[in-house]
Amino acid sequence: MNFVEASEISKSLEDIGLSPGEVAFVHSDIGRIGWVKSAKTRDDVLRGYVDAIFDVVGDDGTVASLSCT
């Protein structure tokens, strides 16, 4: 299993051009990217990714994802 730091996720998003105030549509199998190193549960992993994305887009940005049930 791969492990990543939340800061690495944020840096990667910035490297591909995501910036404050933008919209990010997230549709990914995060298990393929990696488990957030500090996470102890699946909820911690998801929170790590969400926090990393919001660190980049900021309060004026939008994060959207599918919510299929």
HUZI-V353276 format. One record per residue. N is the residue number from 1. RES is the residue in one small letter. PSI is psi in whole degrees, 0 to 359 (none if undefined). Layout:
{{N,RES,PSI} {N,RES,PSI}}
This chain:
{{1,m,138} {2,n,149} {3,f,141} {4,v,153} {5,e,147} {6,a,325} {7,s,328} {8,e,324} {9,i,311} {10,s,314} {11,k,319} {12,s,319} {13,l,320} {14,e,321} {15,d,331} {16,i,4} {17,g,1} {18,l,136} {19,s,169} {20,p,140} {21,g,354} {22,e,172} {23,v,131} {24,a,122} {25,f,120} {26,v,123} {27,h,93} {28,s,152} {29,d,91} {30,i,341} {31,g,333} {32,r,336} {33,i,309} {34,g,161} {35,w,133} {36,v,127} {37,k,320} {38,s,354} {39,a,139} {40,k,338} {41,t,168} {42,r,322} {43,d,322} {44,d,320} {45,v,310} {46,l,317} {47,r,321} {48,g,317} {49,y,314} {50,v,314} {51,d,319} {52,a,319} {53,i,314} {54,f,331} {55,d,328} {56,v,309} {57,v,338} {58,g,185} {59,d,334} {60,d,354} {61,g,173} {62,t,137} {63,v,125} {64,a,149} {65,s,166} {66,l,149} {67,s,54} {68,c,135} {69,t,none}}
